[in-house]
């Protein structure tokens, strides 16, 4: 939660977060499939109940100043940011289930957004495009972002059109001006991402990308953003 507060204070236009299931099928906001790297716990996220996850220290790994930060539940993050900033919710591939359940991850996300009147303030994204297909089947209008680590090709364009996509979120290292132009021709916004470190923001902005997903918004301070 401290990171989301800091992003808002830094003037970010949107926050990005990852969700996956706890053992009791609550939506935990955590990037990794396991808790080992970013908490004092061990094992898969899905092996812990939400209460067990929230008892872990999820801040000390980054800096002792953030000791005691908990793994938040998606509902709590949405309550924090509602009316303050838009949100990009990434569904982790391990949360996708081939059978559609009443409490499937896609249904839970859409219900939480609808309850808070946030459907117009959110993008739902994933590397698991079948999960995005379920999102689209449940909501005709919510914005959908296709994540990929490979350059855009006919396969991606097929899925973008099938899903009625809003944006493409590629690994920044595969983006070229030609790729940006291709996606713009298809009507897509292009939001490259970097998982850690600094992004070559000046080069990417010169290609005409529509936004950048970065882990430190301060690196955008030198750029004028319309």
N, C-alpha and C positions, 0 to 999 in steps of 0.2 A: 504494500500500500504506500510505503514511503516513496518508491520509485514512481508511482502514478501521480502522487502529489508533486514530486519534483518535475515531472514532465509537464504538468499543467503550469507550474510556476515558471518553467523555462519558455513557455509560449508555444508548445507543440500544438498542432492542429488536431491530432488524434493520438490515442494510445493504442498499442498493440499488446495482446496477451494471448496465452495459450491455455486451453482447457482440456482436461481429461477426467475420467471417472475415478472417484474414490471407491473403496470396497462396497460402501453402501449407496453407490450410484449418485453421489453428489458431484457437482462440477467444481473440481479443484483448479485453481489458477496456478499452473506451474509448467515450466518449459520441458523438463526432462521426463522420460518415462519412469525413471527411478529417482528416489529422493537423495541418493548418496552425495551428489556433487554440491548441492545448494542447501543442505540441511545437516543437522547432527543425527539424522536417522539413516536407515538402510533399507533397501528393498524397493520393489515396484510401488508406485503411487497406488495402484489398484489393490495392493495388499493391505492398505490402511483405511480405516474409516475416516470420515471427515474430521471428527473430533480428535482422532490420533494424529492426523496430519497437522492440525492447528496447534497441537502441543509441541511440535518441533520448532527449533530455532532456525529460521530461514533467512537470517540477516548477517550472522557473524562471518559466514564464508566470504562476504563481500567486504565488510569493514566492521570492526568491533562496535562502532558507533550505532550499528543497526541490529545489535544483539536483541533477540526477542521478537523480531518481526516474524509474523506467522504466515503460513500459506493461506491466502484468502480463498473464500468461496466466490464464485462468479456473481452471485446475487449481491454480495457485499461490495464488490468493485463497482457494479452498475449503480448501486445506491450512492457511492462516493462521487462518481463522475457525471451522473445524470444532470443534464442542463448546463454542464460546465465544459465538456469536451466530447468529441465523437470517439467511437471505440471500434477497433478491428479485432474480432474474436476469431482466433485460429483454432480449429478443431484438430486435435492431434490424431494421427492415423489409428493409434491403438484404441481410440474411443469409438471408432466406427464399427457398427454391427450390421451384418448383412440382413438380418431380420429386423423389421420395423417394430419397435416396442413403444408402448405408451409413454415410457420414460426414456426413450432414446435421446442421445446427446443433442441431436438436431431439434427435437421437439422441446426439450428443456430450455435450450438457448432462446428459441423463438418465443416461448411462453414468458420467459423472464423479460425479454425486450418488450413484448406487447404489454405486459403488466405495468411497465414504466413509461409507456409511450415513447420508446426509444428505437423503434424499427427504422425510422428515417435517419437516425444518428449512428448507424452501425454498418459495418461490413462484416460478413462472415466468410472466412477464408480457410483453405486447407490444401495440403498436398493430396489428400484423399478425395478425389473428385467425385467418387460415388457418394460420399457423404454430402457434398455440395448438391448433387442431384436430388437427394432427399430433402435438403433445405428448400430447393426450388419447388419441389412437389408440394411442400407444406406452405410456402409463402411465395406468391407470384411477384412480389415487388421488392423484397429485401435485397440489398446490394451484395453481390457475390464476387469474391476475389480468388483467382486460381493461382496457387503457389506452385513454383517449379524451380528446379535446379539446373534445367537444361534450356537451351535456346528455344524460342517459339518455333513451332513447325505446324504442319497441317493437322496433326493429332491435337495439339493445343487449341488451334482455331476451331476445330470440330467441337471440342468440349466447351469452348467459350460461347459458341453460338447455341449449342444444346442447352446450356445453363442460363442463357440470357445474362451473361456475365457483366460485371461492372468494371473489373480491373484485373490486370496481370501483375503478380508479385514475384518477379524472378530474383534469383541470386544475382547480385550486382555485377559479378564477374562475367556473366554471359551476355550482358546487355551491350548492344551496338546501336548506332543511329538507325541502321536499316531495320533492326528488330523493333525499335520504338515506332518507326514509320509504319511497319507492317501492322502492329497492334492498333495504332491510331486509325489506320484505314478500316480496321474491323470495328471501330467504335469504342475501343478499350482505353482506359487510363492505365498508365504504367508506373508502378511503385516498386522500384528495386529495394531489396533488403540486404542488410549485413547483420550477421549474428553476433559478431564481436569485433571490436576495433574501430578503425576509422574508414570511412567510405570516400572515394574520390568524387566528392559532391560537385565540384566545379565541372568536371568532365561529363558527369551524368546529366547535370542540368543543361549543359550545352547541347546534349542530344535531344532535349525536349521532353524528358520524363516529367510526369505530373506530380510527383512527390517522392520522398525518400523515407524508408523505414530504417531508423538508426537507433543505436543504444545510448547515444548521448546527443540530445538536441542542441547542445551548445555549439557543435561543429557546423550548424546551419546559420549561426548568428551573423556571419559575414555576407549572407545572401539575402537579397530582397525577394520576398515571397508574396505573390499576388493572391 
